Amino acid sequence: MSERIQIRRGSSSEWSARNPILLAGELGWDTTTNALKAGDGITRWVSLPYLLQTMSVQLSQATDVEFTSLVTGDLLRYYNGKWRNTNETNLVDGGNY
């Protein structure tokens, strides 16, 4: 017999209006923002942080980036305090560059 898990869900306005306290570890899905929160058993919905948020930055503003000869399919690796591009072969071989 297969089991299914359904995460508690609602729109942003529904969550804000109800403002529940999720149980510790209970998940809530905001269907408006497509974002997930996890309860701690104490904090109301509107004060809980989202688990994953998208962050964007202009590469020209980033101070911890060092790209050389970008090629389609390159991977990013954080190495010696900087994000650097590399290919899969370098990553598998240790990627010390």
Contact map, one row per residue, 1 for C-alpha under 8 A:
1110000000000000000000000000000000000000000000000000000000000000000000000000000000000000000000000
1111000000000000000000000000000000000000000000000000000000000000000000000000000000000000000000000
1111100000000000000000000000000000000000000000000000000000000000000000000000000000000000000000000
0111110000000000000000000000000000000000000000000000000000000000000000000000000000000000000000000
0011111000000000000000000000000000000000000000000000000000000000000000000000000000000000000000000
0001111100000000000000000000000000000000000000000000000000000000000000000000000000000000000000000
0000111110000000000000000011100000000000000000000000000000000000000000000000000000000000000000000
0000011111000000000000000011100000000000000000000000000000000000000000000000000000000000000000000
0000001111100000000000000001111000000000000000000000000000000000000000000000000000000000000000000
0000000111110110000000000001111100000000000000000000000000000000000000000000000000000000000000000
0000000011111110000000000000011100000000000000000000000000000000000000000000000000000000000000000
0000000001111111000000000000011110000000000000000000000000000000000000000000000000000000000000000
0000000000111111100000000000000000000000000000000000000000000000000000000000000000000000000000000
0000000001111111110000000000000000000000000000000000000000000000000000000000000000000000000000000
0000000001111111111100000000010000000000000011000000000000000000000000000000000000000000000000000
0000000000011111111000000000000000000000000011000000000000000000000000000000000000000000000000000
0000000000001111111000000000000000000000000000000000000000000000000000000000000000000000000000000
0000000000000111111100000000000000000000000000000000000000000000000000000000000000000000000000000
0000000000000011111110000000000000000000000111000000000000000000000000000000000000000000000000000
0000000000000010011111000000000000000000000110000000000000000000000000000000000000000000000000000
0000000000000000001111100000000000000011111110000000000000000000000000000000000000000000000000000
0000000000000000000111111111000000000111111110000000000000000000000000000000000000000000000000000
0000000000000000000011111100000000000011110000000000000000000000000000000000000000000000000000000
0000000000000000000001111100000000000111110000000000000000000000000000000000000000000000000000000
0000000000000000000001111110000000000111100000000000000000000000000000000000000000000000000000000
0000000000000000000001111111000000000111000000000000000000000000000000000000000000000000000000000
0000001100000000000001001111100000011110000000000000000000000000000000000000000000000000000000000
0000001111000000000001000111110000011110000000000000000000000000000000000000000000000000000000000
0000001111000000000000000011111001111000000000000000000000000000000000000000000000000000000000000
0000000011110010000000000001111111110000000000000000000000000000000000000000000000000000000000000
0000000011110000000000000000111111100000000000000000000000000000000000000000000000000000000000000
0000000001110000000000000000011111100000000000000000000000000000000000000000000000000000000000000
0000000000010000000000000000011111100000000000000000000000000000000000000000000000000000000000000
0000000000000000000000000000111111110000000000000000000000000000000000000000000000000000000000000
0000000000000000000000000000111111111000000000000111100000000000000000000000000000000000000000000
0000000000000000000000000011110001111100000000000111000000000000000000000000000000000000000000000
0000000000000000000000000011100000111110000000011110000000000000000000000000000000000000000000000
0000000000000000000001011111000000011111000000010110000000000000000000000000000000000000000000000
0000000000000000000011111111000000001111111010010000000000000000000000000000000000000000000000000
0000000000000000000011111100000000000111111000000000000000000000000000000000000000000000000000000
0000000000000000000011111000000000000011111000000000000000000000000000000000000000000000000000000
0000000000000000000011110000000000000011111100000000000000000000000000000000000000000000000000000
0000000000000000000011000000000000000011111110110000000000000000000000000000000000000000000000000
0000000000000000001111000000000000000000011111110000000000000000000000000000000000000000000000000
0000000000000011001111000000000000000010001111110000000000000000000000000000000000000000000000000
0000000000000011001000000000000000000000000111110000000000000000000000000000000000000000000000000
0000000000000000000000000000000000000000001111111000000000000000000000000000000000000000000000000
0000000000000000000000000000000000001110001111111100000000000000000000000000000000000000000000000
0000000000000000000000000000000000001000000000111110000000000000000000000000000000000000000000000
0000000000000000000000000000000000111100000000011111100000000000000000000000000000000000000000000
0000000000000000000000000000000000111100000000001111100000000000000000000000000000000000000000000
0000000000000000000000000000000000110000000000000111110000000000000000000000000000000000000000000
0000000000000000000000000000000000100000000000000111111000000000000000000000000000000000000000000
0000000000000000000000000000000000000000000000000001111100000000000000000000000000000000000000000
0000000000000000000000000000000000000000000000000000111110000000000000000000000000000000000000000
0000000000000000000000000000000000000000000000000000011111000000000000000000000000000000000000000
0000000000000000000000000000000000000000000000000000001111101100000000000000000000000000000000000
0000000000000000000000000000000000000000000000000000000111111100000000000000000000000000000000000
0000000000000000000000000000000000000000000000000000000011111100100000000000000000000000000000000
0000000000000000000000000000000000000000000000000000000001111100000000000000000000000000000000000
0000000000000000000000000000000000000000000000000000000011111110000000000000000000000000000000000
0000000000000000000000000000000000000000000000000000000011111111100000000000000000000000000000000
0000000000000000000000000000000000000000000000000000000000001111100000000000000000000000000000000
0000000000000000000000000000000000000000000000000000000000000111110000000000000011100000000000000
0000000000000000000000000000000000000000000000000000000000100111111000000000000001110000000000000
0000000000000000000000000000000000000000000000000000000000000001111100000000000001111000000000000
0000000000000000000000000000000000000000000000000000000000000000111111000000000000111000000000000
0000000000000000000000000000000000000000000000000000000000000000011111000000000000011000000000000
0000000000000000000000000000000000000000000000000000000000000000001111100000000000000000000000000
0000000000000000000000000000000000000000000000000000000000000000001111110100000000001000000000000
0000000000000000000000000000000000000000000000000000000000000000000011111100000000000000000000000
0000000000000000000000000000000000000000000000000000000000000000000001111100000000000000000000000
0000000000000000000000000000000000000000000000000000000000000000000000111110000000000010000000000
0000000000000000000000000000000000000000000000000000000000000000000001111111000000001111000000000
0000000000000000000000000000000000000000000000000000000000000000000000001111100000001111000000000
0000000000000000000000000000000000000000000000000000000000000000000000000111110000111100000000000
0000000000000000000000000000000000000000000000000000000000000000000000000011111000111100000000000
0000000000000000000000000000000000000000000000000000000000000000000000000001111111110000000000000
0000000000000000000000000000000000000000000000000000000000000000000000000000111111110000000000000
0000000000000000000000000000000000000000000000000000000000000000000000000000011111000000000000000
0000000000000000000000000000000000000000000000000000000000000001000000000000011111100000000000000
0000000000000000000000000000000000000000000000000000000000000001110000000000011111110000000000000
0000000000000000000000000000000000000000000000000000000000000001111000000001111011111000000000000
0000000000000000000000000000000000000000000000000000000000000000111100000001111001111100000000000
0000000000000000000000000000000000000000000000000000000000000000011101000111100000111110000000000
0000000000000000000000000000000000000000000000000000000000000000000000000111100000011111011000100
0000000000000000000000000000000000000000000000000000000000000000000000001110000000001111111000000
0000000000000000000000000000000000000000000000000000000000000000000000000110000000000111111100000
0000000000000000000000000000000000000000000000000000000000000000000000000000000000000011111110000
0000000000000000000000000000000000000000000000000000000000000000000000000000000000000111111111110
0000000000000000000000000000000000000000000000000000000000000000000000000000000000000111111111100
0000000000000000000000000000000000000000000000000000000000000000000000000000000000000001111111100
0000000000000000000000000000000000000000000000000000000000000000000000000000000000000000111111100
0000000000000000000000000000000000000000000000000000000000000000000000000000000000000000011111110
0000000000000000000000000000000000000000000000000000000000000000000000000000000000000100011111111
0000000000000000000000000000000000000000000000000000000000000000000000000000000000000000010001111
0000000000000000000000000000000000000000000000000000000000000000000000000000000000000000000000111
